[in-house]
Amino acid sequence: MHDLKLAVIGVDHRHIYGQLAGMLALGCTCKGWWTKGNPQPVEGFVKRFPDIPRAEDRRILLDDPEIDLVLIADIPARRAALAIESMRAGKDVMTDKPGCTTLEQLEAIRETAAETGRIWSIDFSERFEVPAVSKAAELVSAGAIGTVVQTVGLGPHRLNRATRPGWFFDDSQYGGILCDIASHQIDQFLFFTGSTDAEIVSASIGNFANPGDPGLQDFGEVLLRSDKGQGYIRVDWYTPDGLPTWGDGRLTILGTEGYIELRKYVDVAGRPGTDHLFLVNGTTCEHIDASAAPLPYFGNLAHDVRDRTETAMGQAHCFKVMELAIRAQALAARLGHLREGE
């Protein structure tokens, strides 16, 4: 992939670090980056990637015929427009989640992808950048727990209020907690159950701990059902300072012959490191260190750009994740301090 050329547009979220690092590790070249103003992640971006030049105008990058793939991590509400602009300029796109914040944006992206033949991919980092999920996928594919019937995805996050920009507290800018964070868990539900669609059985959003920030949703949950399985999702901004990382992200995959639990970022029972996988079935009950499992998303996406295939993630899957996340957000009951704004 040494011949693949990249550009970065929008560095308003630190997820851009992982997006770009994953592609550069393949030998790709980033020809430049652009962002509006100087959001907080710019400092960290320059420290990590000091040799990549900043463009004065994004059109300089979009008009460069050598650039194949554009990486986007702008403010969530602005990502759709940038992705559409990039695709119309003949570029494939990898965006941070959420890839868009409204159904109108999603439909415009669908139409643009169909018209241009370009790839619109979302780096769902809680799957694509977590080795334990790769290992779980391998075990599920091998039949280690039988047929998957349910996933339970937990996505707790630390608020880190002092480092958050203004848009973080404005749900019209980040799309709401289910559109934003829960898109990770919806992606994992569809992937592990093999579902192509799902019904949103129930959803709720709340603000229970931050009454002074009416635009912040600090809690959310979704119950999903498909013809292949069931799913429960809980996301929040309550991670306490005593935890040594930003969140105790977990995924439980229940099968007809066993189950897998992932403790992605920390094991509160005391084991060091990340990517803890627990496998229980008819013959074993064991802990597996999954930290060395491969992360195929970036390499697969690079091949998709070159070969016009869909090995990293099916385009229909990507659309469906965001559709369900946005619909869950719109349908959600409003709880706690959010009720005061109704």
Secondary structure, 3 states (H helix, E strand, C coil): CCCCEEEEEEECCCHHHHHHHHHHCCCCEEEEEECCCCCCHHHHHHHHCCCCCECCCHHHHHCCCCCCEEEEECCHHHHHHHHHHHHHCCCEEEEECCCCCCHHHHHHHHHHHHHHCCCEEEECHHHHCCHHHHHHHHHHHCCCCCCEEEEEEEEECCCCHHHCCHHHHCHHHHCCHHHHCHHHHHHHHHHHHCCCCCEEEEEEEEECCCCCCCCCCCEEEEEEECCCCEEEEEEECCCCCCCCCCCCCEEEEEECCEEEEEECCCCCCCCCCCCEEEEEECCCEEEEECCCCCCCHHHHHHHHHHHCCCCCCCHHHHHHHHHHHHHHHHHCEEEEHHHHHC
